[in-house]
Amino acid sequence: MLTCLSLTSQTEITGKVVRVADGDTFTLLSNNNEQIRVRLYGIDAPEAKQAFSEKSRLYLANLIAGKEVTIQVESIDKYSRTVAKVKTDSVEDVGLEMLKAGMA
């Protein structure tokens, strides 16, 4: 079950990525044991059944799946997803990396 968090802009949360849904959405298990559905800030990737959707999803998964990430919350979208900038130990801006690779 996903927890609906009361988050303000610029809140930072750290946790492990437990699922990658597509090239711009994943589930984070926070260090407080809360599941947070996250949408990468500032990009749009192909949705399921659109061209290149699986390639985009796999690229994001290779960047973050199973890894510890830090998210910087920007907002909550109309689908109750946390929209955030995301970084790992080795990638400063995951969304930017998706753009550079042509995956978003």
C-alpha positions as CSV (number, residue, x, y, z in Angstrom):
1,M,0.0,0.0,0.0
2,L,1.3,3.4,-0.9
3,T,1.5,6.0,1.9
4,C,0.1,9.4,1.1
5,L,2.6,11.8,2.5
6,S,2.2,15.4,3.4
7,L,5.3,16.7,1.7
8,T,6.4,20.2,1.0
9,S,8.6,21.4,-1.8
10,Q,12.3,20.8,-1.2
11,T,11.8,17.9,1.2
12,E,14.6,15.4,0.8
13,I,13.9,11.7,1.3
14,T,16.3,8.8,1.1
15,G,15.5,5.2,0.4
16,K,15.8,2.2,-1.9
17,V,14.2,1.8,-5.3
18,V,12.0,-1.3,-5.2
19,R,10.1,-1.0,-8.5
20,V,10.5,0.8,-11.8
21,A,7.1,1.2,-13.6
22,D,8.3,3.1,-16.7
23,G,10.9,5.5,-17.8
24,D,9.8,8.3,-15.5
25,T,8.0,6.6,-12.6
26,F,9.3,4.3,-9.8
27,T,8.5,3.2,-6.2
28,L,10.8,4.2,-3.4
29,L,10.9,2.4,0.0
30,S,12.0,5.2,2.3
31,N,14.3,4.7,5.2
32,N,11.1,5.2,7.3
33,N,9.6,2.1,5.6
34,E,7.1,4.1,3.6
35,Q,6.4,3.3,-0.1
36,I,6.4,6.4,-2.2
37,R,5.5,6.5,-5.9
38,V,7.8,8.9,-7.5
39,R,7.7,10.7,-10.9
40,L,10.9,12.2,-12.2
41,Y,10.7,16.0,-12.3
42,G,11.0,17.8,-15.6
43,I,10.9,14.8,-18.0
44,D,8.3,12.7,-19.8
45,A,9.1,9.1,-21.0
46,P,7.0,6.8,-23.2
47,E,4.1,5.1,-21.5
48,A,3.5,1.4,-21.7
49,K,2.6,0.2,-25.2
50,Q,4.2,3.4,-26.7
51,A,7.3,3.1,-28.9
52,F,10.5,2.7,-26.9
53,S,8.6,2.4,-23.5
54,E,10.4,-0.8,-22.5
55,K,13.8,0.4,-23.6
56,S,13.2,3.6,-21.5
57,R,12.0,1.6,-18.5
58,L,15.0,-0.7,-18.6
59,Y,17.4,2.2,-18.9
60,L,15.9,3.8,-15.8
61,A,16.0,0.5,-14.0
62,N,19.7,0.1,-14.8
63,L,20.3,3.6,-13.3
64,I,18.3,3.2,-10.1
65,A,16.7,-0.3,-9.4
66,G,17.7,-1.7,-6.1
67,K,19.9,1.3,-5.3
68,E,19.8,3.9,-2.6
69,V,18.6,7.2,-3.9
70,T,17.8,10.7,-2.6
71,I,14.8,12.5,-3.9
72,Q,14.2,16.2,-3.6
73,V,10.4,16.7,-3.7
74,E,9.1,19.4,-6.0
75,S,5.4,18.7,-5.9
76,I,2.6,16.1,-5.8
77,D,0.8,15.5,-9.1
78,K,-2.8,14.9,-9.9
79,Y,-2.2,11.1,-9.6
80,S,-0.8,11.6,-6.0
81,R,2.7,10.8,-7.2
82,T,5.6,12.6,-5.6
83,V,7.3,14.6,-8.3
84,A,11.0,14.9,-7.5
85,K,14.5,15.4,-8.6
86,V,16.5,12.1,-8.0
87,K,20.1,11.4,-7.4
88,T,22.3,8.4,-6.6
89,D,25.8,8.1,-5.4
90,S,27.1,8.1,-9.0
91,V,24.4,10.1,-10.8
92,E,23.7,13.7,-9.7
93,D,20.5,14.1,-11.8
94,V,18.7,10.9,-13.0
95,G,16.2,12.9,-15.1
96,L,19.0,14.6,-16.9
97,E,20.7,11.3,-17.5
98,M,17.5,10.0,-19.1
99,L,17.3,13.0,-21.4
100,K,21.0,12.8,-22.4
101,A,20.5,9.1,-23.3
102,G,17.4,10.0,-25.4
103,M,15.2,7.9,-23.2
104,A,12.8,10.8,-22.2
